Amino acid sequence: MVYTTPGSKKKFYASGGWLWLREKALERDNYECQECKRNGLVTIDSKKVEGKKKEIVLNVHHIKEIETHPDLALELDNLETLCVSCHNKIHGKGFKPKEKKWNDERW
């Protein structure tokens, strides 16, 4: 299978095989961000609040991406649990710090 188009990726991430394996990865990683853990921090999954949509805190990340390694798409050893922030950093997404408009140096 090739996962290079948005449609093929969407179909993969909605598949029963992926959803089952995703849950296994979360269980294995104790529902904690592994990158935060490596840095001495703890980021855990959010709790479902009745009547509200559950906030997404954790993602299951493919260490070797499915576009380039489709044979590893459903391999548990190729997955790790990451918080949204760490996942975005790995993929170069998110907000960049604003540049200062002026220098705060005092004369």
C-alpha positions in Angstrom: 0.0 0.0 0.0 1.2 3.5 -0.8 0.3 6.4 1.6 1.3 9.5 -0.4 -2.1 11.1 -1.0 -4.3 12.8 1.7 -7.1 10.3 0.8 -4.9 7.2 1.3 -3.6 8.5 4.6 -7.2 9.4 5.8 -8.3 5.9 4.9 -5.4 4.3 6.7 -5.9 6.3 9.9 -9.6 5.4 9.9 -8.9 1.7 9.5 -9.6 -0.9 12.2 -6.0 -2.2 12.1 -4.6 1.3 12.8 -7.1 2.1 15.6 -6.4 -1.2 17.3 -2.6 -0.7 17.0 -2.8 2.9 18.1 -4.5 1.8 21.4 -1.8 -0.8 21.9 0.9 1.9 21.6 -0.9 4.2 24.0 -1.3 1.3 26.5 2.4 0.3 26.1 3.5 3.9 26.7 1.2 4.3 29.7 -0.7 7.1 28.0 2.3 9.4 28.5 4.3 11.5 26.0 7.6 9.6 25.5 9.6 12.8 24.4 8.5 14.7 27.5 9.4 11.7 29.6 12.9 11.6 28.1 13.2 15.3 29.2 12.1 14.6 32.7 8.5 15.9 32.2 5.1 14.2 32.3 2.4 14.8 29.8 -0.7 12.5 30.1 -3.9 12.1 28.2 -6.9 14.3 28.9 -10.1 12.9 30.6 -13.4 12.9 28.8 -15.9 15.4 30.3 -19.6 14.5 29.9 -21.2 16.6 27.2 -17.9 18.0 25.8 -15.6 16.9 23.0 -12.4 15.2 24.4 -9.4 17.4 24.1 -6.6 15.8 22.0 -3.4 15.7 24.1 -1.6 12.6 22.8 -0.8 11.4 19.3 0.7 8.1 18.2 3.7 9.0 16.0 5.3 6.8 13.3 9.0 7.0 13.9 9.7 6.1 10.3 6.9 7.8 8.3 4.3 5.8 6.4 5.0 7.7 3.2 8.6 6.4 3.0 8.2 3.2 5.0 4.7 1.8 4.2 5.8 -1.7 5.3 6.2 -0.4 8.9 2.8 1.4 9.1 1.3 -1.3 11.3 4.5 -2.2 13.3 4.2 -1.5 17.0 7.9 -1.0 17.3 7.7 1.9 14.8 5.2 3.8 17.0 5.6 6.1 20.0 3.2 8.2 22.0 3.8 12.0 21.8 1.9 15.0 23.1 0.6 17.3 20.4 3.4 19.9 21.1 6.2 17.3 20.7 4.6 15.8 17.7 4.3 19.3 16.1 8.0 20.0 16.8 9.1 16.8 15.2 7.1 17.6 12.1 8.2 21.3 12.1 4.6 22.6 12.7 3.3 25.0 15.3 4.1 28.5 16.3 7.4 30.2 16.1 8.5 32.6 18.8 7.8 36.2 17.8 10.8 38.4 17.1 11.2 41.4 19.5 10.1 44.6 18.1 12.6 46.6 20.0 15.6 45.9 22.2 14.8 46.1 25.9 18.3 47.3 26.7 18.3 50.2 29.0 20.8 53.1 28.7 
